[in-house]
């Protein structure tokens, strides 16, 4: 393990753009150049590592020291009474091959969120040799045939206020398949993957060990490095785990759109655990941006959390006060990603800028199969 000191001068490698939501340039974000060799293109297991052997950068908002270690050493930075809020949503085989009925063109369908019954939020993408691309010319009313006799019919744009000159990205669609949807996806679907992941990997590589309720289009990846053995070690140390559920939809790497409404649930038990920890001055550490979104949705201004279930449309900007969460475990997010706003809200621009500069200097790996950052 090594320890470094935050230096603002490192931020010369980054370009932090602080704007307000009223500016033409958009909300505050972090812009920088990410070398291609720092994009994790395969799971750590394919690199000869165990899940918990990815690297971990630990930074503290109230001092200048940063520790660089392996994730399996995270217990050294946690204390008895700390609460880790985890998202127990499981990843779906949310990608399907299809064919546009009108033209015969092959498409890749990404199921984003189940809205109700057979209604889903979906994205249609055009296959290409290296990566799928947005499909801008889809029209309401058209149908797509799916494997195994499935049929998808586009009904209407999911949110007309987010249409752009490039067409509609997410649609509300009726999806009819034979049998239960989870069984159908197990037979015919595959995990959504992006251009930096060159090979196909089975769904097991896109699951956290504590996933219990399938429903996410993409893996809540900040918790991927946990193993059953490590969780046992942390519980024995007095660290508490508080589960929430937030079923993640598809991300937009083209436009860095804010998230759409997502189904979430915070139980009365989790609310009690969080409130008790805060009452005794203990840390509440969200494992991933989805856990923050779920918890902050049901938090009062004084940080008190209550149980809740429904759809969250909360969008956390850099200036949004975080009320219940005091720390965060997260992956490393690509330039201009909307997820970076949560880091800015928690730790501020100087801290985020300097830690990202260190991650670049130390050769950390980005994305869902990459390394992790613990902000305390």
Protein Blocks (a to p, Z undefined) as FASTA:
>chain_A
ZZddddfklmmmpccddddfkbmnbpadddddddfklpcfbdfklnopafklcccddddf
kbcbdcdddfklmmmmpcehiacdddfbdcddfbccdddfklopacddddfbdfbhjbcc
dddddddfkbccddfkbcehiacddehhiacddfbdfblmlgcfkopfbdcdddddehjf
klmmmmmgccdddfklmbdcdfklmccfkbcbghifbdcfklmmpcfklmmmmmmnopac
dddddddddddfklopacddddddddfklmmmmmmmmmnopacddedjklmmmmmmmpcf
kopacddddddfbdcdfklccfkbcbdcdddddehiaklmmmmmmnojklmmmmmmmmmm
nopaehjklccdddZZ
